[in-house]
Amino acid sequence: MHNFRELKIWQRSVEFVTEIYKTLERFPTEEKFGLISQLKRCAVSIPSNISEGAGRSTNAQFKYFLEVSMGSCNEVITQLEISSRLGFIAEAEKARLSDEAHQIYKMILGFYNTLS
């Protein structure tokens, strides 16, 4: 078992969720139950699955939750792409947030590969 609060992947992904929420404040209100809801759920899923997996009794179980977190990173990137194409966020902001999601993905993968 791991103390998830000490994991850099958890810390960075919580900061990322905060950035996503701030970005979503500028989305049209009609997207409240669409892209806003979806982006919030997949962004929050990243640190949530890290913390849930950290509480499991085996590394194999932890690795499963890390895989879910990595999938959520990819989902965020997809939702940001859709948001950009619809004109809800600028290309530069999409690129910055997508890059951060990708960096978190790589950090999770690196940690994943250390677990036996």
C-alpha positions in Angstrom: 0.0 0.0 0.0 1.2 3.5 -0.8 0.5 6.9 0.7 -1.1 8.5 -2.4 -0.7 12.1 -1.0 3.1 11.6 -1.3 2.9 10.5 -4.9 4.0 13.1 -7.4 1.6 11.7 -10.0 -1.3 12.3 -7.6 -0.2 15.8 -6.6 0.3 16.9 -10.2 -3.0 15.4 -11.3 -4.9 17.2 -8.6 -3.3 20.5 -9.8 -4.4 19.6 -13.3 -8.0 19.1 -12.2 -7.9 22.6 -10.8 -6.7 24.0 -14.1 -9.4 22.1 -16.0 -12.2 23.4 -13.6 -10.9 27.0 -14.1 -10.9 26.5 -17.9 -14.5 25.2 -17.8 -15.8 28.3 -16.1 -15.6 30.0 -19.5 -17.5 27.3 -21.4 -21.1 28.0 -22.6 -23.7 27.2 -20.0 -25.5 24.9 -22.4 -22.5 22.6 -22.1 -23.2 22.1 -18.4 -24.4 18.5 -19.0 -22.2 17.9 -22.0 -18.6 18.6 -22.4 -18.3 20.4 -19.0 -19.6 17.4 -17.2 -17.5 14.9 -19.2 -14.3 16.9 -18.8 -14.8 17.2 -15.1 -15.5 13.5 -14.7 -12.5 12.3 -16.7 -10.1 14.9 -15.1 -11.2 14.0 -11.6 -10.9 10.3 -12.5 -7.1 10.7 -12.9 -6.2 11.4 -9.2 -9.2 9.5 -7.9 -8.0 6.3 -9.4 -4.5 6.8 -8.3 -5.7 7.2 -4.7 -8.0 4.3 -4.9 -5.3 2.1 -6.4 -2.8 3.1 -3.7 -5.1 1.7 -1.1 -5.3 -1.7 -2.7 -3.4 -4.6 -1.1 -1.4 -5.7 -4.2 0.7 -3.9 -6.8 -1.3 -5.8 -9.5 -4.5 -4.1 -8.2 -2.7 -0.8 -8.0 -1.5 -1.2 -11.6 -5.1 -1.7 -12.8 -6.2 1.7 -11.3 -3.1 3.4 -12.8 -4.2 2.0 -16.2 -7.7 3.6 -15.6 -5.9 6.9 -14.8 -3.9 6.7 -18.0 -7.1 6.1 -19.9 -8.7 9.1 -18.3 -5.7 11.2 -19.4 -6.4 10.2 -23.0 -10.1 10.9 -22.5 -9.2 14.5 -21.3 -7.1 15.0 -24.4 -10.0 13.9 -26.6 -12.5 16.2 -24.8 -10.1 19.1 -25.1 -9.7 18.5 -28.8 -13.5 18.5 -29.3 -13.8 21.6 -27.2 -11.2 23.4 -29.3 -12.9 22.3 -32.6 -16.2 23.7 -31.2 -14.5 27.0 -30.4 -14.9 26.8 -26.6 -11.1 27.0 -26.0 -8.3 28.5 -28.0 -5.8 26.2 -29.7 -3.0 27.4 -27.5 -4.9 26.5 -24.3 -5.9 23.2 -25.7 -2.3 22.5 -26.5 -1.1 23.5 -23.1 -3.7 21.4 -21.2 -3.3 18.5 -23.6 0.5 18.5 -23.1 0.0 18.6 -19.3 -2.4 15.6 -19.5 0.2 13.8 -21.7 3.0 14.6 -19.2 0.9 13.2 -16.4 0.2 10.1 -18.5 4.0 9.6 -18.9 4.6 10.1 -15.2 1.9 7.5 -14.3 3.3 5.1 -16.9 6.8 5.5 -15.4 5.5 4.8 -11.9 3.5 1.9 -13.3 6.6 0.3 -14.7 8.3 0.4 -11.3 5.6 -1.8 -9.7 6.3 -5.5 -9.8 
